[in-house]
Amino acid sequence: MVNSVETSASFSLASKVKDYFQLIKFTLSFTVVFSCVICYLLAPNIVSYDWPMILILFFAGMLICGSANAINQAVEKDTDAMMKRTAKRPVASGRMSQQEAFLFATIAGAIGVFMMGWFFKGDDNSFNWNAALLSALSLFLYAFIYTPLKKVN
């Protein structure tokens, strides 16, 4: 019976959490979402400092941004594997499958987009399609336009 740190469940969980933080590019996502929240707070005569709503905006933004970054890594698996700077990313290194990354991205993106529409109600207190569609558009542009265009000379 092998009794090492590598085979313990807590080590596996910690490794998986670390992989997901790398998958969503946590520092980059945090910076992007933080700037979004600051802009939201600076909107004149529109926003009251409702801390639960600020936290919802932050969480939904992290889901959307993380989803886009996960798609980016799943799509660029082979390219990332060839570059020293990106070879240790979870999908490129083989620690996470492309399917797992895409599944995570789909679920995170859908929840984030839904949260933007549901919690930031429109003028008539209904689902805010503008917020949801803008969120989905930003995810789409990064994941499916910017990512492939990076390879174009």
N, C-alpha and C positions, 0 to 999 in steps of 0.2 A: 504494500500500500504506500503510495507516494503521498507524503505530507509536506508539501512545500507551499510557499506563498503563491506561486503561479497557479496552483490548482484550486485555491480557495475561492469560494463564491464571492467574497467581498473584493478580491483582486479582480475577478472577472467583471463585476459590476463597476468598479472604479475605472477599469480599462474601457468599458463600453461608454460610460459617461464622458470620459476624456475624448473618445472617438467622436461622439456626438458634438462636443464642444468644438472639435476641429472641423467637423462636417459643416457646422453652421458658421464657421469662422467667427467665433464669439466676439473677439475684440473688434473686428470690422463691423459686424452687425450691431454691436452695442454702440459704437460711434455713430453709425448711420441713424439708428433709432433715437439716440440721445439728441442729435441735432433736430430730428423731426419733433420730438417732444418740446424742445426749447422753442422752436418756431410756433408750435401750437400754443404755448404759454405766452408768447409775445403778440398774438393776434389781438389787436386793439378792439375793445368793446364787444368781443365775441365770447371770450372764454372766462369762466370763473375758475378759481383754483379748487377744483373738485378732485381731491387726491385719488379716490377710487377710479375715476375716469382717466386720470393721468397714468395710473398703473395699468389700466386696461389698454390704453393706447400703446404704452411701452411693450406690454406682453404681445399684443396683436402684431405690432411692428416687428418684434423679434421673430415671431412665427413666420411672417411673410419674408423678411430678409433672410432668415435661416433657410427657408424653403428654396429661395433663389440660389443661395450658396450651395445647398445640397445638390440641386439640379446641375449647377455648374461643375461640381466635382464628379458627379456621376457621368455627365456627358464627356468630360475631359479626362476620364480615367487613364486612357493609354498615353495621352500627352503628358499628364502629370507624373506618370510612372517613369518617364524618361528624363525628367528634370530633377536635379539634386534638391532644389528648393521645395518642390512639391511631392517628391516621391514618397514621403512618409505620411501623406494624407491617408485617411482610413480606406477610401475606395481604391486609390492608386496602389496602395501597399497590399491590398487584398484582405485587410482585417474586416472590411465591410463589403458586402456585395452591392453591385449597381442596383439590384432590385430593392434591397433594404433602403438604400439612399433615396431611390425614387418613391418608395412607399412612404418614408418619413416626409419627404418633400411634399407629396400629394396631401397627406393628412395635415401637416403643419400649415401649408399654404391655404387649404380649404378652411381650416379653423380660423386662421388669421383674417382672411378676407371676410368670412361670415361675421366675425367679431367687429370688424370695422363698420359693416353695414348695420348690425344689430344694436350696438351700444351707442353709436353716434347718429342718433335718429335724425331724419329729415325734418323739414319745416312743419310737416303735418304729423309729426311724431310716428312716422312709419319707417320701415327699413330704408336705410340710406344707400340707395343704389349707386349714387355718385361716389361715395367713399369706398364702397365695395369694388366698384369697377375700376376706380383709380388704383386701388391696392392691387387688384388682379393684373392691371395693365403694367404696373411697375415690375411686378414679379415676372410677367411674360417678357417684357423688354430686356430685363437683365439676363434671364435664363435662356431665352430662345432667339434673341437678336444680338445682344452684346457678346455673349459667350461664343457663338459661332463666328462672329465678325472679328474676334481677336486673332484668328488664324489667317485672315485675308491681308495680303500685302498691299 
